């Protein structure tokens, strides 16, 4: 594939330092001051250079729901957003609960030729919460994690067996922690704004009871667990408390939980309908506090694309979900870094180092590593335009919002997928 020289970039690792990176074929050949030529040169002066971002939580919809998204379009959107690795959830049709479905997704990702896609297997067959999935077969297909995302396991005994089985195979459990008996029928956060909007609410208790149960199970069993999309102050406090007790818990949140509060539902824009729902201003601040103090380890997108027709339904009838792969970095940079809440090194950890460490993917900016690189221009601002998103899902509540920091290069195994801000090979 030849050589690529990234010149004068501000490399974001343990700190930030200006250096050059020479990529030869699909590996980082050298880092330092490099005066030799290359087949291609990327001028990165004034730009941040990260090891490729990794999203632990996406929905690519294929197989079964290709009117919403495909593996190809989702992987292309990930590249546009600076992600070089993404994990896709199993709530497809058929459900990713077997080696056959996982291998199908692997083939689709290879055919697409964009970023690396890692299928997440189901904990239970068909996401029905009763019989455990064929996790050994999923492991054989290269699956690294399991989850019943969207259909959390309600039976505590089944969840316990699932966690034990997964841990024995070296699989990470990604927990969508929710007590469905407490959230049933709700569509937005329960509170003053749900009353004002006349919409059925979802109590914080639904999320926090689920988190508490799963953390107690992890503590009892002495095994690790990852808590998905934390959205409430109580959820952050639970994760923080169990971490201090020594439980092997990690947690993620998403940009919409620290960018918005539930006042956004008052205009009935279904693009803001997500599960768990967008919470109060106090919850938003608590999520930011959790990011700053380390209770929250990862920023994930929970990219959940839907067709325009589906989201055009009334608020109660519309599906939950936000299209988030292409806006995650810019929203995080604008809200967290530009305001001084965290620095750029911390953001790099949240988007790259931590998810790679937690999932076991590994990878960092050093010689000999695979050449997965994300380059950001912090001085570029852009106005989010839903209709110009690469993803088939245009469902974003951030349509029209001005954001700062733009992905200018995404390099995967030495291949430039995004060049000077543009996807090299459009879908």
C-alpha positions, -999 to +999 in steps of 0.1 A: +000+000+000+030+023+000+039+049+026+021+078+042+039+106+061+019+126+087+039+158+092+040+180+123+010+166+140+003+171+177+003+135+189-022+128+217-009+100+239+001+103+276+006+140+267+007+160+236+039+164+215+046+174+180+061+147+158+059+130+124+045+095+118+056+074+089+032+047+079+045+018+058+019-005+044-005-011+073+018-003+103+033+026+120+069+024+109+084+054+127+075+083+150+098+113+154+114+138+132+112+123+097+128+141+067+124+114+041+097+115+015+066+093+012+041+083-014+015+105+003+020+134+028-006+146+053+000+181+066-010+178+103+004+211+116-019+225+142-040+193+142-044+166+168-034+131+159-050+102+178-049+065+176-082+055+159-114+061+179-133+030+190-171+030+195-182+003+219-219+008+212-235+011+178-265-004+159-259-012+123-293-029+118-281-055+093-293-083+090-330-076+089-335-038+091-316-025+061-341+002+055-326+019+086-289+012+080-265-014+066-231-026+078-216-007+048-233+026+054-228+024+092-191+016+087-187+045+063-204+068+088-180+056+114-150+064+092-164+099+086-167+103+124-130+092+130-138+057+143-116+029+131-133+002+152-169-002+161-190-027+181-225-034+168-253-046+190-271-079+184-307-067+181-309-075+144-332-100+126-321-127+130-306-118+164-268-122+166-270-151+190-251-176+169-218-181+151-236-180+117-250-145+122-218-132+136-199-145+106-225-129+083-218-095+099-180-101+096-183-109+059-205-078+053-179-056+070-150-071+050-170-065+018-177-029+028-140-022+032-143+007+056-137+003+094-134-029+115-168-040+127-169-062+158-203-080+163-216-081+198-233-114+206-266-118+225-266-130+261-299-150+255-313-166+224-335-142+205-330-116+232-359-133+250-342-134+284-347-171+290-322-195+274-285-186+271-271-180+236-244-202+220-216-181+234-189-206+226-198-204+189-199-166+191-164-167+206-153-189+177-166-162+153-144-136+169-170-120+192-154-101+221-186-090+240-222-100+247-253-079+255-290-081+254-291-044+246-326-030+241-341-061+257-323-063+291-324-097+309-351-093+335-346-126+353-317-121+377-309-158+378-306-159+340-284-128+340-262-144+367-257-175+346-251-154+315-224-134+333-207-165+346-208-182+312-194-151+294-167-146+319-156-182+316-152-177+278-134-143+283-163-124+269-172-089+282-208-083+293-222-050+281-252-043+303-282-023+292-293-019+328-330-013+329-360-026+349-386-029+322-414-032+347-405+003+358-401+018+324-429+001+305-450+026+284-427+055+290-411+075+262-393+105+279-378+112+313-403+113+341-405+148+355-418+183+351-412+184+314-429+151+307-459+165+326-458+197+306-455+178+273-482+154+283-460+124+275-456+092+296-424+092+316-396+068+324-384+070+360-347+072+368-355+042+391-358+020+360-322+026+350-308+028+385-324-004+397-310-022+367-275-008+373-276-017+410-287-053+403-260-059+377-233-043+398-243-064+428-241-095+406-206-085+394-195-080+430-210-113+441-194-132+413-161-113+413-162-107+375-161-076+353-191-058+338-195-028+315-225-005+321-240+010+289-253+046+283-254+059+319-278+089+320-287+097+356-270+112+386-279+080+406-264+058+379-231+078+380-231+075+418-237+038+417-208+032+393-186+054+413-195+037+446-189+002+432-156+012+417-144+024+451-154-009+465-131-026+440-157-041+417-144-045+381-169-022+365-165+002+336-191+025+322-200+046+292-222+076+284-231+092+252-229+128+239-266+134+240-266+128+278-241+156+284-252+179+256-289+181+262-315+181+290-351+170+288-364+205+279-356+194+244-388+172+243-410+202+246-410+208+208-419+171+203-389+165+181-387+127+179-350+129+170-345+134+207-364+102+217-338+078+231-336+050+256-326+057+283-342+091+278-325+124+279-327+135+316-328+167+336-301+194+338-290+180+371-285+146+355-266+162+326-242+179+350-238+147+370-228+128+338-202+155+331-189+152+367-186+114+361-166+120+330-143+144+347-136+123+378-133+089+360-166+073+371-174+072+334-147+055+313-159+058+278-178+080+254-199+058+231-224+069+205-253+044+209-257+051+171-293+040+164-304+050+129-340+049+118-358+058+086-374+092+082-408+077+080-404+059+113-393+090+131-421+110+115-446+092+137-460+109+168-437+110+199-453+079+215-452+059+183-418+068+170-388+045+178-360+053+202-327+063+188-302+089+177-277+088+147-245+096+165-213+083+148-205+115+128-212+140+155-197+124+186-162+139+185-173+174+177-200+175+203-175+160+229-148+185+220-171+215+220-188+207+253-161+191+273-127+204+260-135+239+248-152+246+281-122+233+301-139+204+318-114+179+305-083+183+283-076+168+249-056+139+264-086+129+285-109+130+255-085+107+236-087+083+265-125+084+265-128+078+227-098+056+220-076+042+247-102+032+273-126+014+249-096-004+234-084-014+268-118-025+281-126-046+250-091-060+247-085-046+212-054-027+223-036-003+200-019+030+207+003+056+189+036+038+189+060+022+164+050-013+152+012-008+159-014-011+131-018+022+113-052+033+126-051+070+129-076+098+134-066+134+126-086+163+140-085+200+131-096+218+162-098+251+144-125+240+120-161+245+129-191+232+111-229+233+113-244+198+116-266+191+087-287+159+092-294+155+055-256+154+047-248+126+071-233+095+055-254+073+077-288+063+064-302+075+097-307+113+096-323+113+131-303+137+151-315+164+175-283+184+167-294+193+132-283+229+127-261+230+157-226+246+153-199+223+165-161+227+167-133+203+157-135+183+125-122+149+115-099+156+086-082+121+082-093+086+091-067+060+083-075+023+088-046-002+084-028+023+063-057+032+041-069+068+039-107+065+042-113+102+050-090+126+032-091+163+041-125+159+056-141+139+028-149+103+026-126+089-001-150+063-013-187+074-008-213+047-003 
